[in-house]
């Protein structure tokens, strides 16, 4: 067997985000996200339906609420289609996204095709920072290939002993805040006293 030096491969997540653009302007995306070598471990659709805040904004055709889907999952790439609309305000994100958990060589390449535009990045570049671009200049729809996290940035563990709030049942969850003000939280853990 061939000896593989430590660090020759890495497990990470590749998150492609696309959308933005002028308010109330729809944009159709057809694309593919993949890797040149390695293995796709899992596929995480990060699709959103339409933003309907008030029942008065709803229409009778609810088939337009779900506007994205995965078309094909291959050995090294995933094909998708989606509709995006410009963010309605500064706080409501209406982008679409696709995230691949992969194990691949550090020297490998990540590639995407968005409406015929071919993009490629060395994984080592994505470990350092995100890349982004516009479809057709200022005020057009855009894409962002987010920074690929290193393995120690993906996995956390927490141990907690509650000595103060002892009861027959309780619910716990962990919430973390990163230095860049991004948040994550665990699913609730329900604790019940054994009978």
N, C-alpha and C positions, 0 to 999 in steps of 0.2 A: 504494500500500500504506500501511496505517496504521503510524505510528511507534510502537514499543513501548518505553517507557523501560526502562533497565537495572534488573533486579531485579523486573520486573513478574510474572515467573513463576519458579518454583523447582522443582528436581528433588530429591525427598526420598523417604523411606520411611515408610509409615504402618503401625504394628504394633499390632494389636488382640490383647489377651491375655485369656483368660477361663477361669474354673475356680475354684480354692480351695474354701472351704466345709468342712463337717464331714468327718472321715476316713471312708472306706468308704461315702460317700454319693454315688451317681451323680447327675449332672444333665445333662439333654438340652438342647442349644443348637441353635436354628435361627436363622440370622442372615444379614445382608448388610452388607458394608463397601464404601463408595464415596466418590466425590467429585462435587461439583456441576458442576464445569467442569474441563477439562484432559484428560489422557490417562493411562491406566494403561499403564505400560511393561512391568511384569512382575508376576507373582503368585507369592509364596513361601508355600506352606503350612508352618506351623510346628506341625504336629500331632504328637502322641505316641501310641504304643500303650499298652496297659496295662502297669503295672510288675509284672513277675514276677521276683522275685529268686531264689527257690528253685524247683527242679523240683517240690517238694511242693505249691507254691501253684498250679501250673498245673492247668487243667481240660481236659477232652476237647474242649470247644467252642472251638477257636482262632479262630472267626469273630468273637469278641468282643474280640480283641486290637487290631484296627484299628478305631477307633471314630470316625473323622472323615473327611470328604470334601468336596470342592468340588462343588457342584451345578450352578453356571452362572457363566461369566465373560462379563460384558456390557461394553459400551463404557465405562461409568462406575461399575460396581459388580460385586462378586463375591458370590454366594450360597453358603452352606456349612451343614453340619450336623455336630455333634460331641457326644461324651459326655465329661464331665470328672468327676473324682473328687477329693475333698479330698486335699491333700498328706499322705502317710503319716507324715512327720516334718518337721523344720525344714530339712532339707537337700535333700530330693527334691522337685523341682518337677513336678507332674503337670498343669499348665495346658495348654490348647490355644491356638493362635494362628494368625493370618493376617496376612501383611505384603504391602502393595502398594507397589511402586516407582512413583511418579507424577511427572508434570510438570504443574504446575497453577498458577493465579494465586495470588500471595501473599494476595490478598483473598478467595480461594475458601473453600469450606466442605467439611469432611469429615463424613460422616454414617454412622451404623450403626443397624441394627435388630437387637435381641437378644431373641428370644422375644416379639416384639410391642412391646418398649420401644424408642421412637425416640429417638436421641441425635444431637446435632450440635455441632460445634466449628468456630470459625474456624481456618483453618490457622495464622494468626499466633499464636493462643493455644497451639496444639500445639508450635510452635517454641520457646515459652518453657518448657513443662513438660507433664508427663503429667496425665491426668484419670482418675478411677476412681469406681466406685460399686458398691453392693451390690444384689443382686436383691430381697431381702426382709428387710433389716435385719441386725443383728449375727448372726454365725455362719451367714450364708447364702452362697451362691455369689456371685462378684464378677466384675467386668470391669475392665480397665485399658487405656486408650488411651495408649500410650507416647509420650514426647516425640519429635517429628519432628526428625531431624537436619538441619542445614544442609549444603549440598553439600560444603564443605571438611571436614566431619566424617565423610563416607562414603568418601572416596577417599584412599588413602595410597600412597606409592611408597617403595621402599627400594633402595639400591644397595650392594653389598657385594663386596669383593675379598678372597678368602682367600689370603693369602700364606704361611700357616704350615702348613696341613694339605693339602699338595699330594699327591694320589694319583690313580691311574688312574680312580677312580670315587668319588663321594660323594653324600650327600643333604643338602639344606638346606631349612629352612622358617623363615618369619618368625613371631614371636610378639610381640604387643603387649599392654600393660596400660594401660588408661585410668586417669585420676585417680580415677574412681569404683569402681575395682577390678574392672571388667569386662574380660574377656580375649577376644582374637581371634587366630586363627592362619591361616596360608596353607596351601594344599595343598603337599605335599613337591615339591621340585624335584630331579630326578635328574640328576646330571652324570656323563657318561662320557667317557673319553678317546677321541678319534677314532683309528680304526685306519688 
